Amino acid sequence: MSQTTGSRFLHSSVASYISLFLRTLLRFAWGMAMARLVAPEGHGLYEIALRIVVICSALRDLGLNFHLMRDRRKPYGTVFVFGLGQSLLVILALFAIAPWTTGFDPQLPSVLRVLSLWILLDGLAVAPRIYFERELRISEMVVPEVARGILMAAVSIALGALGWGVWSLVGGELVATGGFALLVWWRARGRIPWQVDLSLLPDLLRQSRWLFCIWVVLQLVEYVDVFIIGAVTVDPAQVGQYAKAYWIAFLVAQAVAPRALLPALVEVRDDPESFLLAFRLGVVLMMTFQVVAGYFLFFNAARVVEILLGDNWDPAVGLLRILCFVPFLDVFKDLGGEVLKVVHQDRAWLITGLVNLLCLVVFGALLTARWGPQGMAYANLLLLGNWLMARRLASVLGRGFWRLGKDLMVIYLVPLPLFLVTAWLLPAGSWWLFVVHGVVAALALGLLARHFWPTLQSFVKPATEAVDPSSA
């Protein structure tokens, strides 16, 4: 690992975490306000419509947005023009099929048609966003990303206070997405090669075809639970309860995801030792925060829901106590996919996603029919594709994968006694337990940071001083 790449990775990671921290604070404020301004039914409608739109946006890019990160030709202009034309076609298709969604709720077609504009607005930012990430210049994305959060919060809260219900969420989403696109374009002006060569499209689409399939499957894995709950219960309120519990459970996971990992892996793909060390560091950073947050949420679910959501959200408490453990088992689902993407094992990644999707649909439908949304929450713990991903990574990374397994055992086990002892000593669900567990979480993070500090140091050293990651 060259000092330049390691330092750029570190600087980009710090910048991404600053951005994520600020956006997480905004999401907290936004979530708290909107949970009180919009009824669970409105949140359920918004979640269903947004997830349909996001899944359909795969037809806009056909995997080119992911392949662009690794293509050595850097065809930003070609991918942008293609995505622009595809956006218009997908929006027209959504307008045509919107009436078929009335089975979920009579208001859903109208919400879906308006929210479909998100596909175009989000597509405008794809090429410049990938440019900044690929060049490890994520620090230049901080202002646009934070501004997006501010716009989302300001517009949706203002409209919610005026009684717009679900439309306040839709309006905030569209204004924020459009504002983000404008700011990213402003930052990227004069810096990105925008040459358009449509003759590259056949080859680009050929190389991205598996990434397109993977993206569709992964989005279905992430979003299909809402559709299953909606189809089984025919109750947008239950969808809203589940979606909010899921949001809280994965809030930290979204905030600590190492965005700089993929471009770093792309840069060091020809150096096996640096490749392994980059992946190991990314997993350790992400799981350290996820595991500590999961333990905290399990023991303090009622207080967290009360603080973030307020009244009318009691069913979310039991859901949160189940869903908070899902990130523990998702350790390789996303980051492992980044490894397979770089080494061009796209089909292997697709197979793991298909297995997870099958598990969610089968187990989710059966358990939801029996236990409602809690059954769907349990189904998220039964994703057999995660084990297939672990086996594939073991074959790619060799013995260094087992060193990573030891790292994970440290992360899982170090915080657990601290949370268990304090939970035994203090009344369950009390404010005392909530405060003390906040201190425990900080202590656990400090202990884990101290333990893994040498790993981070070895990553940012020049190659001549690097430590063998399999023996570190």
N, C-alpha and C positions, 0 to 999 in steps of 0.2 A: 504494500500500500504506500503510494507516494505521500509525502507530507502535504502536498497540495490537495490531493483528493480527500485525504483524511480530514484535513482542516476544513475544506469546503463542506464535507458531509456534516461535520460537527456544527459549523456555523449555520448551515441550512436547517439542521435538526433543531438547534436552539431557536432560530427564527420561526420555524413551524410550530414549536411548542408555545412560543410567545403568542403567536396568532391564535392557536387553538385555545390557550388559556383565556385570552380576552373574549374569544367567541363563546367559550363555555360559560363565562360569566354573563354574557348577553343572553345566551340560551336559557340560563337559569332565570334571569329576570323576565324574559319573554314567556317562558313556560309557566312561571308562577302567575303572571298577569293573565295570560290567555286561558289558563285553567279556571280562573275566576270569572272571566268575561264571556266565555263561550261554553255552552253545555257539552257534556260528553258526546251527545249525538252529533254535534257540529264537528268535533274533533274526529269522530269516526268517519264522517263523510269526507272530510279533508284528507285523511290518511288513505282511504280507498282510492280517491281520485288521483292523489299525488303518486301513489305507487303504480297505478295503471300508466300514468304519463311517463314515469321514470323507466319502467320496463319497456314501453314503446319507444323510448328514445334510443334504445339499442339499434333500431332500424335506421336511425339517423346516421350513425357512425359505422355500423357493420364491423366493429372491432378496430377500425383505423385509428381511433383515439388512443388505444392501448399499444398498437403496433408502432405508432409514431414515436413512442418513447424509445424504442430499440432500433428503429430503422436508421442505418448509417447515412442515408441520403438526406434526411431531415426535410421531407417534402411538406412543409407547413402550409404553403399556399394551396397545393393540390387537395390536401385533406380538408382545408377550410371551405373551399368552393364546393366540394362534393357534399360536405355536411350541410351547407346552406340549402342546396337543392333538395336534399333528402328531408330536411326539417319541414319544408312546405308540404311535401307529399304525405308525411306522417301526420301532420296536423289535419290535412284534409281527410285522411282515413279515420282519424279519431272523431271528427265531426260526423262522419257517416255512420260509425258504429255506436256512437253515444247512446241512442235510444235503446239499445240492447241491454244497457246497464240498469234499467228501471227496476229490475228484480231486487237489487240491493236497497234502493231507496228512490222514490219518484223525483227527488231533487238532484240525484247524482248526475244525470246527463248534462244538465246545465252547468254544474260545477266542473265536470270533466271537459266540456268544450272550452270554457274560459281558461282553465288551467293548462290546456294543451299548448297555449302560447309559450309556456315554459320551455318547451322543446327547442324552439327557435332562439329564445333569449339565452338559454344555457349553451346552445351550440355555438353562439358567437364567441364565447370565451374559451372554447376547447383548445384551439391551436396556441394562443398566447399563454394559456395556463400551463400547457405541457412544455412549452419552450422554457419557462422559468423553472419548472421542476427538473427538466432534463439537464439544464445547465447548472443545477444546484444553486440557483439564485432565488430560493424560496423567500428570502428576506424581503424581496421586492413585492411579494404577494401579501404581506401582512396588512398594509393599509387597505387595499381593496377588499380583503376578506373580512376585516373588522368592520369596514364601512357597510358591507353586505349585511352583517349581523345587526348593525344599528338601524339600517333601513327596514329590515324585516320587523324588528321590535317596534320601531316608531310607527310605521304604517299600520301594522296589524293591531297594535294596542289602541291607536287612535280610532280606527274603524270599529274595533270591538267595543270601545266605550260608547260609541254611537249606536250600538245595537245591531251591527251588521252580521253577527253570528259567523257562520262558516265563511262568508264572503270576506270577512276581515282577514282570515288566514290566507285565502286565495290572493287577495290584493297585496298583502305583505310579501308573499312568496314571489309574485311577478315583479313588483317594484324592486325588491332586493336583488333578484337575478339579473334584471336589466341594468341596474346600477353597477353591479359587479362587472358585467361585461364591458361597460363603458370605461370603467377605471382600469381594467386590465389592458384594454386596447391602448389607453393613454400611456400606460407604463411601457408597453411594448413597441410604441411607434418608432420607426426607423431602425429597429434592431433585428427583426426577424426576416429571414429570406422568404419573400412571399411569391416567388416564381410559381406559376401554375403550369404543370405539365400533365395533362390528362392522359397521355400515353402511359404514365406510370400506374394508372388506376388498376388495370387488370392484375399486374404483379402485386400491388399493394393489397388488393382485395383477396388475392390468393393466399398471401402470407398472414392475413389477419382473420381468415375465415374461422379458424378454431377459437381465436380470441373472442370473436363475435358470439359464437355458441357458448363459450365459457361465461361471458358477461351476462347473457340472457339467463343462463342457469343460475348464476350467483345471485342475480337480482330476484329471481323467483324464490330461491332459498331464503333470501332475506325478507321478502315481502309476502310470500304465499300464505303465511299464517293468518294475516289479516283477512284475506279472501276466504280462507276456510272457516274462520270464526263467523264472518259475515254470512256465508252461505248456510252454515249449520244453525246459527242462532237467529238469523234475519233480524238483528238488533244492532243498529249503529252505536248505541250506548255501550254495549259490551265490547265492540270493536275499539271504541275510544278509550275505555278503561285499560284494555290490553295494550294498545299502542302507547299510552302514557307510561305504563309500567315498563314496557320494552325500552322506551326512550330513556328512562332513568337508569335502567340496568346497563345500557350501552353508552351512557353519556361519557364516562371516563374512557371507555374503549375508543370512542371516536376522538377524544381529546388527545390521547397519547399515541395514536397510530403513527409510526415512523414514516412520514411521507418521503423523506430523503433516502429511504432504503433502496427503492427500485433504481433511481439514477445512479446511486453508488454501486449497486451490484452490476449495472450495465458497464460502468467504467472499469471495474476490476474483474470482469468475467474471465479474463485470461490469466488471472493469478489466483489459483485455488485456495491458498492460505488466506489471502485478504478477502476473498469471496466468503469463505466460511466465517471469518471473524466479523465481517459486516452483518451477516445474517444473525449470528449469535448475539451481537450487540443489540440489533433491532428487536429481537424476541425478548431479551432480558429487560430492555427499557419498557416495552409495552406491557409485559406480564407483571412486572413489579407493581405498577400502578393499578392494573386491572384486578389483581388478586387482593391487594389491600382494600380496594374499593368494594369488591365483592363481599368480603367479610364484614365490612362496615355496614353495607346495605342490608345484609341478612339479619343482623342483630338490631338494626335501627330502622327497619322498613316503615313502620307506622309513623315515626317522627319525620322521616324524609318525605313521605307522601303528604303529611300534614303541612310541612313547610313549603314544598314545591307546588302542590296542587290545591290545598285547602279542602273545603267541604265537597261532598258529592263524589268523592273518589275512593271510598273505603275498599271496594273490591280490588283496587290496584295494589293494596298492601300484600295480600296473599300471592298475587301474581309476581310481584317484585321479589319476594323471598325465593321463588323458584328461578326466575329469569336471571337473578344476579350471579348465578353459578354458570350460566351458559358461556360467558367469555373465558372461563377456566378451560373449557373443552374446545374452544375455537382457536386455540393458540396457533395452529398451523394452517387454518383454513384460508386466511388471507395472505399472511407473510410467506407461507409455503408456496402459495400460488405465484408470488413474485419470483421465487427461485426457479420454479418450473417455466415461467414465462421467459426468463433470461436465457435458460439453457434449451429453449425451444422444445420443451416437452408439453406442448399445449394439450394434446389429446389425453395425457395422463391427468392433467388438471381438470379437464372436462369430465372424465369418468368419476373423479371424486365428487364433483359438483352434482352430477346426475344421481349418484347414490344418495347424497344428502337430500336432494329434492324428493326422491322416491320415499325416503324415510319420513320426511316431513309430511308429505301428502298422505301416506298410508297411516302412520302413527298419529298424525295430527287429526285426520278425519275421525279415526276410531276413538281416540281419547277425548276429542272435543265433543263428540256425540254423547260420551259418557259423563264427562266432568265439566263441560263448558270450556271457557277460556283457559282455566287451569290445566286442562288436558293438553291444550296446544302448547302451553308453557313447558310441560313435561316432555312433549315430543321434541323440543329443541335440545334436550339432553340425550337424545337417542340417534344422533347423526353418525352412522357407520362410515360415511365418506371421510370423516376426520381421521379415522384410523388408517384408511388407505393412503391418505396424504402423508401421514407420519412414516409409513413404510416406504413410500416413494422417496421422501426426503432422506431417509436412512441410506438408501441406495445411492443417492446423488452426493451426499455429504460425507459418507464413510464414517470412520470412527469418531470424527468430530461431532456427529449427531448425538452420540451417546454422552459426550461431555456436556452438550446442551441439555440433555435429559437430567443430568445432575444439577445443572443450574436451576432448572424448573423445580426440582424437589426442594432446593433451598428456598426458592420464592414461595412455594406453597406452604412450607412447614415453619419457617421462621416467624411469620406474623400470627399463626394460628393459636399457639399457647397464650399469647398476650390477649387476644380477643376472648378466648374461652375463660380465662381466669377472671377477667374483669366482668364478663357477662354472668359468671357464677356469683360474684361478690355483690353486684348491684342489681336493683329491681329491673326486671325485663320491661322494655318500652319506656323507661323513665328518661327524663331530661338529663339526669346525672350520668346515666349510661351513654347517652348520646355525646355529651361533652367529653367524658373520659375516653370514649372510643375515638374521638377526634384526636386526642393526645396520643393514644396508642397507634393510630394510623401514621401519624408523623414520626413516632419512634421507629415503627417498623420500616418505613421508607428510609429513614436514616441508617438503620442497620444494614439494609440491603444495598444502599448506595455505597456504604463503606466496603462491603464485601466485593462488589463488582467494579469498584473504581479502577483496579489494575487492568481490567478488560478494556475499559474505555481508553486508558492511557496507551495501551499497546496498539490501539486502533489508529490513533492520531500521530504516532511516531513515524519517522521515516522508515522506509522499507528495510534499511540496513539495521535498524534497531528493533524491528517488529518481533513480537513473541509468537512462537508457534501456537495457534489457537487450540490445537488438539491436546497440548500439554500444559496450557495455562492454568 
